[in-house]
Amino acid sequence: MSFLQKMAQADIDEGLYSRQLYVIDHDAMRRMGKADVLIAGMRGLGVEIAKNVILAGVRSVTIQDEGVVQWRDLSSQFYLKEADLGQNRALCSEKQLSSLNVYVRVSAWTNKLDEDFLSKFQVVVLTNSPLEEQLHVGAFCHSNNIKFIVADTRGLCGQLFCDFGESFEVRDTNGETPVSAMIAHISKDNPGIVTCTDEESHEFTDGMFVNFSEIQGMTELNSYGPIEIKVRGSYSFSICDTSNFSEYVKGGVVTEVKQSEILNPGLVEMTDYGKTQRHLSLHLAFQALHRFTQKYSRAPHPRSQAGAEELVAITKELCKDAKFDELDEDAVRQLSLVASGDLAPVSAFIGGLAAQEVVKACSGKFTPLRQWLYFDALECLPQENDGVLSEDACAPVSYNRYDGQISVFGSAFQDKLKKQNYFLVGAGAIGCELLKNFALIGLGAGEGGNITVTDMDSIERSNLNRQFLFHSKDIGRLKSEVAAESVKEMNPYMNITAHQNRVCPETEEVYTHSFYSNLDGVAAALDNVDARVYLDQCCVRNKKPMLEGGTLGSKGHTLVVVPHLTESYGPSTSGGQKAIPICTLKNFPHRIEHTLQWARDQFEGLFKQTAENVNNFLSDPTFVDRTVARGDVEAVEILEGVYRILGEEWPQNWADCVSWARRQWETLYNNQIKQLLHCFPRDQVTSSGLPFWMGAKRCPDPLTFDTNNTTHMDFIVAAANLYGQIYGITGSRNRADIQSILQGIKVPEFTPKSSVKIAVTDQELKEENEERKEEDKVKLEMLKEKLSKLQLKDQSFRMHPQEFEKDDDSNFHMDYIVATSNLRAENYNIPTADRHKSKLIAGRIIPAIATTTAAIAGLMCLELYKLVQGHQKITSYRNAYINLATQYFVLSQPCVAPTYTVSDEATHLSPSNMLFICFIITSFHMYSEKSVLKCNVKTVLSEFFFYFPINTKNLH
């Protein structure tokens, strides 16, 4: 049996597809793994689609092309080289496409598409094909239940068409996590009214179907099956007739049930709602282009006015037949002027969308395109005051790899692109796609031009599914270095410098004012808000434009920041994920997210933070004093942990590690729960007479340890090994040996204490901490004395803190998180989570797929065209929000940059104001340049008033 056959029989490789699996679930991935896809045409658009589909993980991809490599192909086809000129495009692309994914069989076909050949595939994609071929192949696919996709790009315009048959079953229209809520009450009525707990409003919508579980009293609903709901308010909705059901007592969870839908063909989807008429006109203009090409065996010449008028005339004839009388003639002319162009950013955007449609066709996941989509970025063309491009300026140049781009923007603009100096921050998924586009368009690829890319991360296996510049042989190497090497292969004229620095206040000695002064712009390919905010501040301070983009599964956004013209990224306003109350985590969890966060906190506290504190204590004589300065409550917790881990809990061997894990299990899942129930018995009522254990408070049950219980043993194995690792003790995975050790361990009996108080709210917890101040002071003095008397046999001893790493299945980290969380969930009767879901939540993973990344990078580079030309009309620029799962596209004009008045009369600054402003500007530049100290407003203001003690009333 061959290697590929063995791989085909194996289940999904979660290590490789981990980020994509959070976008496309396991069942959808298995369906994709059975699909054979044909992609015809290996110019820039075709190879972009093929790359994305192969990374997604279908069974096979066949690439077809009868043509040979030409100079203009190098403008957008990233796997073709000058040495390939004159050779078949498909054959030249096959090897590099094959290297993208070992699980996908890639083959090349250089003959025509006949019906026998087409019948071998479940999905057929045509790119840059003549209309006659589209009609013939489309008819054959439609009659043979083969999913059919047409994709085309013409300069700054693109077209996409899908035919998935008369009716296509979609198993999940949007890919969103099913909505759920906890129940406070259900009425006996027709219809029954469900009221959710008021912790937060529910997210259900009319027409959703839901299931009920864990209801006490009205148990008929637990087995009723999916029920359609009607929303009545933020906390309630109606269901079926419940008047003959039992009386509701308490509890219950309601969860959305995704329903399959049969979708029928539609018409035209919009990508920019400000261009509705233009896109309808483009629908006919693309057909006119096919007629023009059939007549002349070519597209209209670049910038040819005669060709443009002829295309308008042909389109008008089509309008008569279609009875369409609102033709946008200007859009047709502009299409004609750029139609011979071939642009990498447009191929990236349309290619990302088309590949996502292939994924939908193979998996039954997400809403497919119904049926036509048009896109244009004609606002990228030179603005009126920049002059009109001539035919000569856009004519093909002999032996020029940028011909496809010159035909749209002219040779002078190409020279300008080559001289650009850009700073790319991040060489991950978006960074790889941006670098590919930069290489193809020639950004920084000439004398005086340069790309500086920085990324401090190394390549991991999970990156390979979407960061296509990296391969298996690169695992462990630095991303920025490999990315730089890869794009140099795509375009040997690229000038690129690789850094491994984080862009943050600590690296301001590297990225100084002089560094930014030499830049033409910055591109942000970052994965967190704080880093984006900081980079935005640097760009604002240095008056540099910034391109920013991000993705979350099938969703993505882009932002362009132009100094003095558009609004900047600005400070973070979202605040990130909503914090879980401490008391919910400690004692009252009711969702798996709570138990996973608790498990992650346990990991950090036991195996990282305490070990780090011990090392600091052993190496820093001032550690205790510095810890005490942090406050009594925190100091007691830290020093108790240090004393415990260096004293009574120090294991001498592997058996001691197992013993510690067993005692830890008993404490977490039995003793603490018994203490909680002692403080709040099952029949406890509140001061208002309501049951204490109701709504979001789930009454827990203690667990009894059982060596035959897999989850119990999972915890022991992971916890014991991790505990051994921080002490440098070698552990074991042998469960039989561990069970033997467990038999000899005596676990102390636990008796709940009436003196223990448990806070119900975070406010109560804060008040209890205040009340314990005197007690903590006494504890603190005792701990300081005990620690001062500690004697270590080995003075060179240091612990080994564990830095949480979610993607290494051999390090016990996720083993511990999954077992710890699921045991806690079992305590509280919360549905458990498998390893895959646990890794997503506890590892704070950002779901990702190559299709969205490619599309977002394409949109960012279209804005780059405008920045390099120096567009000064805000109407030219576009911010974008897209969702490829649901065909949702919003391309909107950026917000205008805010203006400020610096005095009562903006044009008449007082001497004090002028002095103040000049001092502030000079100070910020000086500190940024020399990195003498961290530049901040407080520092600058204090220095100003030291040197110039003027009356602050004079400042406005």
N, C-alpha and C positions, 0 to 999 in steps of 0.2 A: 504494500500500500504506500502511495506517495505521501510526502510531507503535507501537501495541500489537501489531500483526501482525509488524512488524519485530522487536520485542522478543521475541515468542514464538519466532521463528526463531533468535534468537541463543542462544548457549550460556549456561550459568549465570553470573550476575554475581557473581564471587567477591569483588569489593570490597564488595558489599552483604551477601552471605550468608556471609562468611568464617567467622564464629564458629559459625554453625549448621552449616556443612559439616563441621565436626569432630565434630558429633553425628550428622548425617544425611549420608551420603556422596553423591558426585556422582550415582551411579546412582539412588539413592533420591530425590534431588532432581529428577532428570529424570522419574521416574515421577509424582512429585507435580505436576510442571508440566503433566501431561496430565489432571489430575483436575478435575471440576466438582462443587462441593459446595453443597448446600442446607442452610441453617440457618433453622429455623422458630421464630419467637418472638423479639422484640427487646426484651425486658426486660433486666434486668441480666445474667442468666446467658447469654442469647443473644448479646448484644453482646460479652461477654467471650470466648466461643468464637469468634465471628466475627473479633474483633481478633487473636487468637492464630493462627488459621488463615490469615488474610490475610498476617500477618507471616511465616509459615512458607513461603509461596510456592506455593500451588496455582494451577491455571490460572484458575479463576473461583469466586466465592462469590456465591450468590444469597441475600439475606436476605428472609424472608417474615413478614408480620404483618398481620392484619386489624384489630387494635385501635388505639386512639388513646392518646396520652400522658396519663397521670394524675399527680397529685401524688406518689403513692407510688412511681412509677417512678424519680423522681429520687434515691431512696435508694441505688440500685445501678446505674442506667444512666448512664454517664459522658458519653455523647454527646447526651443530651437536656437541654433548657434550659426554664426557666419559660415562655419565649416559644413553646415547641412544644406547650403544653397544648392538647389537643383535636385535634391533627393525628396522622396515621398514624405509628406508631413506626418502621417500616421506612424510609419516605421521609425522615424526619427524621435517620436514622442513616447513610443511604447516602453522602452527600458526605464526611463525616469518615472513614468506613471506607475509602472509595476512596483517600483521600490517604495511607493507610498504606503502600501498595506499588504502584508504577507497573506492575509486572509482572502484577498480579492484577486481573482484570476483576470489578468489583463492581456488582450490580444489585439493585433492590428489586422485590418482588412483593407485591401487596396483596390478592390473591384467595385463594380456598380452595385447598387442596392436592388436585388431582385426579390420576388415574393417568397421564394423558397428560403432565402437567407433571412428575410424579415420575420418569418414565422418562428424563428428560434428564440425570440425575445419577448419578455413581458412588457418592456418599456422601450420605445424608440424615440430618440431625440434628433431632430434635424437642426443644424446651425448654418447660417449664411447660405441657404439653399434657394434655388429658383422656385417660383410659385408653382410651376408645372409639377416639379418633384414633390412639393408639399401636398398638392391636391391628390396626386396618385398614391403616395405613401400613406397619407391621412385616410383616404377611403379604404385602403386595404386594412390598416390597423383598426379602424372603426368596425369593420365587418368581421374582424377576427379577435375582438376583445383584447387588443393590444393597446396599452396606454400610449398616447401620442403627444409629443411636445415639440413645438417649433420655437426657436429662439433666434433673434437676429439683432445685430447692431449696425447702425449706419452713422458714423461720426459721433455726434453728441446725442443721438436718439437710439432707442431700443424698443424691441417688440417681443412679446411672449404670448404663446397660445397653447392651451391644453385641451385635449379631448380624452377624457377618461371613460367614455361610453355614455349611453343614454341615461344610466343611473349608476352612481358610484357610492359604495358603502363607506362611510367614515366612522371609525370606531371611537374617535375622540376628536372633536372639532377644534379644540383650542389648546390641549395639552396642559391646562392649568391643574394644580393640585385640587382634588375634590374638596368642596367646602364642608365644614362640619361645625357643630355648636353643641353646647351642653344645655339640657332641658331643665327649666324651672317648674313648668306646669303644663298639663294637657287637659283641656276641658272635655266633658262628655256632652257632645253637641253634634249637630249636623249643619255645617261641617265642624269638626273638632278644631279647636284653636290651640296651637303650640306656642308657648311663651319660653323664650330662651333666657338664660341667666344674663344679668345686666352688667357682666364684666366688660363686655364690648358688644356692639351691634353685630347681628349676623350678616352674612354676605350672600344669602340665598336670593334668587330672582324668580319671577313668575315662570312657571312651566318646568322648573327643575324637578327631577325625580329624586326621592330620598329614601334611605333605609333607617330604621330605628333599632337601637340595641341597648341592652342593660337597663331597660325601664323596669321599675318595681311597681307593681299594682296593675297598670294597664298593659299586661304582658302580651296581649294579642298583637300589639304593634311590632313586637320584636321579631315576629315571624310572618308579618303581613306581606313583605315584598316591596318593591319600589312603588312609592306613592307620589303622585304629582301634587305640587304645592302651589298656593297663591299667597303672595306676600301681602301682609296687612300693615306692617310697620317695621321699624328698625329692630324690634325684639320679638316679633311674632309673625306667624303665617298660619294659613288654614290647610287642613288635609281632608281626609275622607270622613265619612259618618262614623263617629265614635260613641254615639248615644247608647249603643247596646254593649259596649266594652266594659271591662272592670274599672273600678275607680282608680285614678292615678294616685300613686303614693309618693314616689320621689325618684330622682336619678334619671339617667338616660342620655344617650348621645344620638344626634341626628346627623347623617352624613349623605352628601350628594352621591348619586349613582349616575355615572356617565352613560348616556344612551347613544346607541348607534344611529346615524342619520343617513338617509339616501339623498344625495345631492344631484340635482339636474343641471344641465348646462345653462349659463347665463350669457351676458354680453361683454361689456367692457368694464374692467376695474380701473379706478383712478389711483395714480401715485402722487398727484399734486392737485388738490381740489381747486387751486387757483387757475388751473389749465384745462378745465373740462372741455371747452370747445376745441382747444388745440389738440387734445388727445383724440377726439372724435375725427378731427381733420387728418391727423397722422394715420388713422386707420385706413383712410382712402389713399393718402399720399404714399404709404408703403406699397400698396397695390400698384399705384402709378409708377413707382420706382421699378417694379418687376417688369412692367410693360416697356419702360425706357431701356432697361438693361437688355430685354429680349430684342429690341429694335437695333441697339447700337453695340451689343455685346460688351457693354461696360456701364459703369455708373456715370452720372454727370461729372464733368471735369471740375476739380476744386475751384470754387469761387467764380464759376462760369455763369454770367448773368443770362446768357442765351439758353443754357441748359436749365436754369431755374425757371425761366418763363415757359419753356416747353413742358417741364414737369407740372407746372401750375395748370397748363392747358389740358394735359392728360387727366389730371385730378378733377378738373371741372367736368370733363366728360363722364367720369365715374360718379360724380355727384348727381348728375342728371338721372342716371340709372338707379341710384340709391335714394333719389328724392331727398337729398340733403342740401339745404340752401343756406347753411351757416358756415361755409368754408373759411378757415383762417388762412388766407393766401400767403401772408407773411411767414407763417410757420412752414408752409410747403416750400417757399423759396429758400428759407434757411436750411431746411432739410436737404435740399438739392445742393446747396453750396458746400455742405460738409459730408455728403453721403459717401464719398470715396474714402473718407477717413476711417482709421481703425485705432481706437483709443483704449488703452489698458483699463482705466478706471470704469469706463462704461461696460466693458467686458466683465470686469469684476462684479459690478452691481447686477447686471442681467444674468451673469453666470451663477451668482449666488442664489438668485430667485429661481432660476431654471432648475438648478440642482436640488433645491428644496422641493420643487414639484415632483422630481424623480423620487425623492424620499417619500413623499405623500403617496405617490402611485404604488410604490413597493410595499409600504407599511400599513396603509389605511389610517394613518395618523395625521391629524390636522386638516383644515379646510382647503381643498384645492382651488386653484384659479378657475373662475367661471366667466369667460373663457379667454378673453383678450386682455392684455395689459400693455400700455404704452408708457414710455418714459422719455423725457428729454431734459437736457441741461443746456439749452441754447443760450441761457444767460451767461454761460462761460465765455461766449465770444467777446471780442474786444468791444468796449463801450464806444458810443458815438464820438466822443472827443479824442479817441485813440486813432482815428482815421479808419479807412476802409481797406481791408486786405485785398490785394490784387491777385490775379491768376498767376502771375510770375512768382509772387512771394510764396504761394502755396503749391507750386509745381513740384513734381517728384525730382529728387536730387539723386544723381547716380551713386550707387553703392552706399546708401544711407539707411541705417537701421531705424531711423525715426520717421521714415516717409509717411507712415500712416497717421502720424501726429502732425507733421508739417503741413499736410494737405488740409488740415482744419485750422491751425493757428499760424502757420507761416514759419519761415526759417529764422527770422529775427527772434521770435518768441522761443524757438528751440535753443538758440544761443543763450538766451537769458536763463532758461531752465538749467543749462549746464553749469552756469556760474553761481547757482544758489548754494548758500551755506545753511543747512538745516540741522536741527537737534531733535533726534527721536529718542524719547524716554520710554523704554520698554521694548523688549524683543520677544514677547510672548506671541499669542495668537494674532492679535491685531497688528503688533509690531512686525511679524513675519509678512503679513499681507501688505502692509504699507511699504516695506522694503522691496518686495517684489514689484509693486507699482512704481516706486521710485526708480528702480533699475530700468524698467521698461520705458518710462517717459524721459529718462536721462537726467533726473534731478541730481545736481552736483557732479555730473559726469564729464565736466570739462575743466579747463584751466581756471584755477581760482575757486572752483566749487568743491564742496565736501559734505558728506553726511556723517555726523557724529551720533552713534547709537550707544546707549548705556543700559545695562541690565545686570544686576548682581547675581541672578539665579543661574543654576546649572540645569541641564536638560534631564528630565525624568521621563520614564516610559509613558506616563499618562499624557505628556505633552504631544506625543507623536500623532494623535488622532486629529489634531487641528492646527498644529504649528508645523506646517508642511516643509519648512526649510530644514527640519531636523530629521534624522533617521536613527535606526537602532544603534549603529556604530558610534553615534554622537552622544549617547547617554553618559552623563557624568561630566561632559565638557560644558564650558560657559556658553550661555545662549548668545551673547553679543558677538563672540568670536566666530561661532559656527554660522550665525546669520550673515555676518559680514563676508565670510568665505563663500557662502551659497549665492549671494547676490552678485558677487564678483564673477562667478561662473555664468550667471545670466547675462551680465553686461560687463565685460572686462575693462570698460572705460570708467567704471564707477570709482570715485574717490570716497572711501569710507573708513572711519576710525572707530574702533570698538573700545568702549569703556566698561568697567564693572562696578560703577559707583551708584549708590542710591542718591537721588536728587532730593536733598533735604538740608536743613540749616547746618548740619555737621560737614557737608561737602562744599560749603560756600567758598572755601579756599581754592577749589578746583573750578567751580562754575561761578566765576566772578563777574563783575560788571563788564570787564574787558571781553570775557568769553561771550556774553550775550550781545555785546556791541557788534561783534563780528558776524552775528547770525542774521539771516533773512527771515527766519521763522522757527517755530517749535511745533512738534507733533507729539501729543500725549497718547500713549498706548498703555495706560495704567489700569490696575484692577482694584483700586480703592479710592474713596472720596478724599481722604486727607492728603494723599500724594497729589491728586489733581488740584486741590485748593492751593497747596504750596506752589506747584509749578505755575499755576495761573497768576499767583502773586508775583512770582519772578518775572513773568511776561509783562504784566502791567507795569511793574517798577521799571523795566527796561524797554518798554514800549515796543514789544515784539508781538506779531500775530501768533495765534495758537490754534491748532486744529486738535479737537478732542473727540474721542469716540469710545463707546463701550457696548458690551453685549451682555445679555442675560438669557441664555437659551435661544429661543427663536426671536427674541426682542433685541433691538439695538437702537442706539441714538448717536447723533453726531452734533457737534457744536463748533462754530467758527467764531473766533474772537479777533476783531480788527481794531487796532488802537484808534481811539477817538471816534470810532464809528459805531461799533456794536457793544452790547453789554458783555462783560467778562463772565467767566465761570462763577466767580464770587465765592463767598464762604459757604460752608455746608449748612443747609437748612433742614435737611431730612432727619438728622440725628441718628441715621442708621437704623438698625433693628430696635424695636421697642424692648426696653429692659424688662426682665422678669422680676417681680418683687422677690426679695430675699426670703421672706417667710413662705412664699409659694414654693420656692426651691427646697427650703429646709424641711418643711412639714406638710404642705398642702398642694402637691402637684396634681394636675388633672389632665395633662396632655403629655404625649411622648416627648415633645420638645423640652418640657420641664425636666423629665428624668434624664434626658441626654445632656442637658446643660449641667445638671447636678453631677452626672458621671464625669463630664469633662472637668468640672471644678475639683472633684475628688482626685482625678489624675494629676492635675496641675499642683494641687496642694501636697499630695503624698509623694509624688515622684519627681517633681521639679522644684517647686518653690522652697520646700523644707530642706531639700538637699543643697540648694543654692545658699540658703541661710546658714547651714552648717559650715559650708566652705568659707563663707564670709567671716563667720565667727572664728574659725581656725586660722585664718590668714590676716584678719584685720583687728588689731587691738581696740579700735574705737567702735567696733560693730555694736556692742551692747549699748553704749551711750547714744549712738545714732538711732538705734531701734527705740530706745526709751523716748527719744525726742519726737517720735511719730505718734505718741499718745498711749495711754495706759492700756486701753482695750486691745489695740493692735499689737503693742509690745508684748503683752502677756501671751497672746496667741502665738506669736513668732518664737519667743524664747521658750515657751513650753514645748513647742515642736522640736527645737534644737536640743533641749535637754533630754526629751524622750528618745530621740533618734540616736543620741550619743550614749544613752544610759540603758535603761531597762529594755528597750526594744532593739538593741543592737544584736543582730543574728550572728552566730558563730559558724553556722554551716547551712546547707540547703534545707535540712529538716526544720531549722528554726524559721526559715522563710515561709515554709508551708504552714507551720504553726501560726505565724503572724497572720497569714492570709485567712486561715480558718477563724481566728478570733475576730478579725476584721469583718468577715462575713456575718458572724453572729451579732456583732455590734450594730451593723448597718441594717440588717434585714429582720432581726428579731428584737434585740434589746431596745433600740431606739423606737421601734413601733410600739412595743409594750409600754414604754414610758409615755409616748404620745397618747395612747388610749387610756392610760392611768389618769393623765391630766384632763383629757376630754373623752369620757366614756361614750359608747355607742348611742346611749339614750340621752346624751347631754342636750340641754335646750338653752337657747340664748335668753337674754333678759326680756326679750319681747315674746317669749314662749314658743319660738320656732325651733325646729331641730337644728343643732349645731352642724351636724354632718348632712348638709344638703347643698344643692346647687354646685358651685365650683369646688366645694370641699368634699372629697371622696373619702369615706371611712376606710382606713387601711386594715390589713390583716398581717400578723407576723408570719414569717416563713419558718419551716423546719428543715434543717440541713439534711440533704440526702445525697450520698455519693453516687447513686444511680441516676441522679438528675443531671442531664447534660449541661444545662445552664449553670447549675451550682458548681460543677466541676470546671466549667469554662472560667468562672470567676477565680477559683482557687489557682488554677494553672497560670492564668495571666497575672494575677496579683502577686503570687509568690515569685514568679520570674522577674517581674518589674522591681519588686522589693530587693531581690538578690542583685539585680543589675546596679542599683544605686550604691550598693555596698561592695560591688566587685566580686560577688559570689556567683559561680556558674550554676545555672538552673537546669531544668529538665522538662520535657514534654511527655514523659512516660507516665500515663495516667494510672497504670497498675501500681507503679512504685509510689506515686503520690497518694493513692488510696491506702496503701500499706502504712505510710507515715501518718495519715489522718486517723487511722484506727488507734494509734497510741496517744492521741492528743486529747487532753481533758479540758473541756470548755467550762469555765466557771458559771454557776447558776446566777441568773440575774433577777433582782428584785426591784421593781419600780420605786422611786423615792417621791414622797409627798412634798418634799421641800423644793423640788424642781419646778420652775415656772417656764412655760413655753409661750412666746409671743405669737399672737394671731395676725398682727399687722406689722408692717415695717416701722410705723410710728411707735407701737408698743415696744418693739425691739430697741429702738433708739432711746426710749425712756428707761428701759431696763438697764441699758448700758450706762446711763447717767446715774442710776441708783447704785450700781456696782462699783462706782469709782473708788471708794475707800477700800473695798474688798480687793480690787485689782491692784491698788498701791501696795497692799500687804503681800499679795502674790508676787508682785514684781520684785520686791526686795528679797523675798525668799529665793526666787529664780536666779537673781543676780549672784546671790551667795553660793547657791548650788553650782552654777556654771563656773564660778571662780575656783571651785575646788575640784573640778573635773580633771582627771588624769588619764591621758591616752597612752596606751602602750606604744603606739607608732605615731610619732609626732608628724611624720610626713603624710599621714592618712588624709585622703580627700575623697569626697563622695562623687558620684557620677550622675548628675541631674539628667532627666530624660526630657528632651525637647520633642513635643508631640509631633509625630509624623504619620499622617493618615494613610499614605499610599504604600507603606512598606508592610506587607502582610506577615513578615517574619519577626517583627519587633514587639509583639504582644500589645501594642498600643490600642488598636481598634478592637482586639480581642477583649481587652479590659473594658473599654467604653461600652461595647455591645452587651456584654454580660452584666456589667454594673447597672446600666440603664434598664435592661429588661427585667432584672430582679426587682428593681425599684418599681417598675411598672406593674409587676405581679403583685407586689405589696398593695398597690392602690387600685388594682383591677383596671389598669389602663392597657389598651391593646398594645402589644409589643411591636418592635420594628426590626426588620432584618438588617443584616450588615450593610447592605447597599443604602438603604434609607438612613441608617444611623450615621454612616460616613458623611452623607450629604449634610445632615443637620449639625452633628458634633464637629465635623471638619470644616464647617462654614464654606462649603464648596460652591463655586459659581458655575451653574450648568452652562455648557458651551457646545456649539456645533459649528463646523467649518463654514457652512452656507451663510449664516448670519455674519460671521466674521468677514468673509470675503465681500459681502454686500456693503457692510459698514465702511470698510477700508476704501472701497470704490467711491462711495459718497464723499469721504474725507478728501480724496485726491481730486475730485471735481472742484471742491472749494479751494484746493491748492492752486489749481489753474487760475482762479480769480485773484488770489493773493499775489501770485507771481506777476500777473499783469498789472496789479495795483488798482483794481476796481475800487472806486470811491462812492458808488451808489449802493446804499444798503439793500435796495430792491434786487440787487444782483445775487446776494448771498442767501444760503439756505441752511437752516438747522433741520434735522430730521429725527423722526421717531418712527420705527417700523416694527411690525410683528409679522414675520413670515409664516407663522402658523395660521393666521386668520386673514391674510392679505390686507393688512392694515398699514397704510402709509400716510404719514403726515410730513410734508416738506413745507416749512414755513419760514418767513422772513425773520431774521434775528431781531431782538429788542434793541432799541437805540441806546447808545451809551449814555448814562446819566450825566447831567451837568450840575455844577455846584457854584454858588455865589460865595466868593471869599471875603466880601465886605458888603456893607450896605449899598454901595455903588460899585458894581463889579469892575467898572472901567477906571475907577479912581482909588487906588490902593494907598492907604496911609503909609508913612515911612516905617512905622512899627510893623504893619502887616507885611510890607515888602521885605524888611529885614528878616522877619520870622520865616517867611516862605523860602527865601534864599538860603537861610541857615538849615532849614529842614531838608531841602533838596540836596544841598552839598553834603550834609551829614550822612544821609542815606546812601548816596553814591560812594562816599569815602568808606563807610563800613562794609558795603557790599564788595567794593574793590579789594580792600585790604583784609577783610574778615578779621579786623582787630578785635571785635566782640560781636555778639549776636545783636543785630540791629533791631531796635524796637522803639516805639513811640516814647515810652517812659524815659529811656536813656537819652534820647535826643532832646526831649523837653527839659529834662533836668540840666543838661549841659547848656541849653539856650539861656535859661533863666540864671545860671551861674555867671555866664559871661555878659548877659544883657539884662540886668534886673529892672526891666521896665514894668509899667503898670499894665496888668493883664486886661484892664478895661479897654485899652487901646487896640486890642486884638479882636478881629471879627472872624 
